[in-house]
């Protein structure tokens, strides 16, 4: 019997969409699976995990008894050094057959012997890798089908069954299932909890994000051959939390609470440059009415982006604004969303109404993520007089809020859309 999860994304505490690792531990200890697996996406995405660069997630997964976890496309979000540290802390294997990186602890596959059956588990990482360009510049992700063409001949004679922990897209899953019918089971990384489905002889399962469910798989063998797979999803809601997991997390929560309870202002960073062009906060999160604490800003601005100043020509700024919408200040922009990317800019003027001139240079503030080409913005690399201030965007916002005391958001027409 195998149990599995995927896309926990740091949600080890219970919440509206998360069962919490303490409940998961209760289920695992009751059912006692032969293997405990995860299809990746474990570290980045919650306040407690992001603050400690994934350490509490690994500590909890060790306690639950995971055997192997695929390296998800977001696992590199904290950088190579942090992921190497987490891999050394882990009592489980991190698997990726197709992601080459400086982290020697990541293995392509593992073979487990359980109940006289040899089960090979192979990890795969999506080529659509995410993260700050600085964190993934030494990571090379190969095509998963070509990778399996190389890996499977070295494994098939040593295993009675092959399982993929596949942190890949649905399209990649389908390619794999059609190319390798001998792979009878793919544990996938889907955001939504799915009913199992089949492509040929291959069964594909997933539990959905944030650990709301855990999956159970019962594999039937006869004379060393896999004959059947049955699966079901187990909702964690309703199970009693394991108190030992809560005790493991207490020091992290205590430190987090002490750090994040400072009230900065009330909800009802000027940098010295003419223009700001930034991908800033999560637009779905927002800041609720009431006290704005450090915790609020961590939730809205979880990444560690720093402010960068530079000079860009008017022509460069126009190309940037024509690609996709950014958070801006110092300019008033009109866009046509019906036009293709790169041609959406209708007009741009400075706050005083002066049109931007292509050959004139303007001082701007952005962040290091965009400077390194994040989200495909290569234009920032052409800036001159570039200076990384080392100031976190989140800290600059905190200082600005503390200075204002009360923040009253309103639309001022700096971004308009043509109709």
Rosetta blueprint (number, residue, H / E / L):
1 X L
2 X E
3 X E
4 X E
5 X E
6 X L
7 X L
8 X L
9 X L
10 X L
11 X L
12 X L
13 X L
14 X L
15 X E
16 X L
17 X L
18 X E
19 X L
20 X L
21 X H
22 X H
23 X H
24 X H
25 X H
26 X H
27 X H
28 X H
29 X H
30 X H
31 X H
32 X L
33 X L
34 X L
35 X E
36 X E
37 X E
38 X E
39 X L
40 X L
41 X L
42 X L
43 X L
44 X L
45 X L
46 X L
47 X H
48 X H
49 X H
50 X H
51 X H
52 X L
53 X L
54 X L
55 X H
56 X H
57 X H
58 X H
59 X H
60 X H
61 X H
62 X H
63 X H
64 X H
65 X L
66 X L
67 X L
68 X E
69 X E
70 X E
71 X L
72 X L
73 X L
74 X L
75 X L
76 X L
77 X L
78 X L
79 X L
80 X H
81 X H
82 X H
83 X H
84 X H
85 X H
86 X H
87 X H
88 X H
89 X H
90 X L
91 X L
92 X L
93 X E
94 X E
95 X E
96 X L
97 X L
98 X L
99 X E
100 X E
101 X L
102 X L
103 X L
104 X L
105 X L
106 X L
107 X E
108 X L
109 X E
110 X E
111 X E
112 X E
113 X E
114 X E
115 X L
116 X L
117 X E
118 X E
119 X E
120 X E
121 X E
122 X E
123 X E
124 X E
125 X E
126 X L
127 X L
128 X L
129 X L
130 X L
131 X L
132 X L
133 X H
134 X H
135 X H
136 X H
137 X L
138 X L
139 X L
140 X E
141 X E
142 X L
143 X L
144 X H
145 X H
146 X H
147 X H
148 X H
149 X H
150 X H
151 X H
152 X H
153 X H
154 X H
155 X L
156 X H
157 X H
158 X H
159 X L
160 X L
161 X E
162 X E
163 X E
164 X E
165 X E
166 X E
167 X E
168 X L
169 X L
170 X H
171 X H
172 X H
173 X H
174 X H
175 X H
176 X H
177 X H
178 X H
179 X H
180 X L
181 X L
182 X L
183 X L
184 X L
185 X E
186 X E
187 X E
188 X E
189 X L
190 X L
191 X L
192 X L
193 X L
194 X L
195 X L
196 X L
197 X E
198 X E
199 X E
200 X L
201 X L
202 X E
203 X E
204 X E
205 X E
206 X L
207 X L
208 X L
209 X H
210 X H
211 X H
212 X L
213 X E
214 X E
215 X E
216 X E
217 X E
218 X E
219 X E
220 X E
221 X E
222 X E
223 X L
224 X L
225 X E
226 X E
227 X E
228 X E
229 X E
230 X E
231 X E
232 X E
233 X E
234 X E
235 X E
236 X L
237 X L
238 X L
239 X L
240 X L
241 X L
242 X L
243 X H
244 X H
245 X H
246 X H
247 X H
248 X H
249 X H
250 X H
251 X H
252 X H
253 X H
254 X H
255 X H
256 X H
257 X H
258 X H
259 X H
260 X H
261 X L
262 X L
263 X E
264 X E
265 X E
266 X E
267 X E
268 X L
269 X L
270 X L
271 X L
272 X L
273 X L
274 X L
275 X E
276 X E
277 X E
278 X E
279 X L
280 X L
281 X L
282 X L
283 X L
284 X L
285 X L
286 X L
287 X L
288 X L
289 X L
290 X E
291 X E
292 X E
293 X E
294 X H
295 X H
296 X H
297 X H
298 X H
299 X H
300 X H
301 X L
302 X L
303 X L
304 X L
305 X L
306 X E
307 X E
308 X E
309 X E
310 X E
311 X E
312 X E
313 X E
314 X H
315 X H
316 X H
317 X H
318 X H
319 X H
320 X H
321 X H
322 X L
323 X L
324 X L
325 X L
326 X L
327 X E
328 X E
329 X E
330 X L
331 X E
332 X E
333 X E
334 X E
335 X E
336 X L
337 X L
338 X L
339 X L
340 X L
341 X L
342 X L
343 X L
344 X L
345 X E
346 X E
347 X E
348 X E
349 X E
350 X E
351 X L
352 X L
353 X L
354 X L
355 X E
356 X L
357 X L
358 X L
359 X L
360 X L
361 X E
362 X E
363 X E
364 X E
365 X E
366 X E
367 X E
368 X H
369 X H
370 X H
371 X H
372 X L
373 X L
374 X H
375 X H
376 X H
377 X L
378 X L
379 X H
380 X H
381 X H
382 X H
383 X L
384 X E
385 X E
386 X E
387 X E
388 X E
389 X E
390 X E
391 X E
392 X E
393 X H
394 X H
395 X H
396 X H
397 X H
398 X H
399 X H
400 X H
401 X H
402 X H
403 X H
404 X H
405 X L
406 X E
407 X E
408 X L
409 X L
410 X L
411 X L
412 X L
413 X L
414 X L
415 X E
416 X E
417 X E
418 X L
419 X L
